[in-house]
Amino acid sequence: MLAQGREELARGDVRQASEKGWGAAAQIVKSVAERRGWEHHGHGYLHLAVRMLREETDDPEIRRLFQVANSLHVNFYEDWEDAQNVAEGLDDVERFLDKLEPLALPS
C-alpha cells in the first residue's frame, strides 16, 4: 500500500496518497495484533494495540509515527495537507513499517 501511496502522490492525488499511507500503517498494526491475539477491529483498538506495542518495545517513536499515519487518514477526509507534508508522512509510515515488520513475522 505504501508503494501505491507514493504512486498516487506522484500523480498528484494527495488525498489518495494519504489514505494509502494510513492503510499501510493500519494493516501492519492489525497483523501484529492478530499474531498476539489482540482485538484490532476499529480505530480505538488499533490505537490501543499501538500503545501496547510502544510499551512492549520501549520505543516511544512507535506512537509518534502512528499518529503521523493517523493524520494522513484525517487528511483523506479533510484535504488540508500539501504534497510535501504527505510525502514526509509517507516516509514516516515507512519507518513505522520497518519497526513493526519484525513483530509481524512468525517467531
RAJO-V107226 format. One line per field, one symbol per residue. psi: psi as a letter, one per 30 degrees, with the letter a starting at -180 (. if undefined). burial: 1 if it has 16 or more other ideal C-beta (glycine too) atoms within 10 Angstrom, else 0. Layout:
psi = ???
burial = ???
This chain:
psi = eeeeeeeeeefgieeeeeeeeeeeeeeeeeeeeeefgkkgjleeeeeeeeeeeeeefhjffeeeeeeeeeeeeefeeehfkleeeeeeeeeeeeeeeeefeffflk.
burial = 11001101100011111111111111011111100001010000010111001100000001001101111110110000100011101101110110110011000
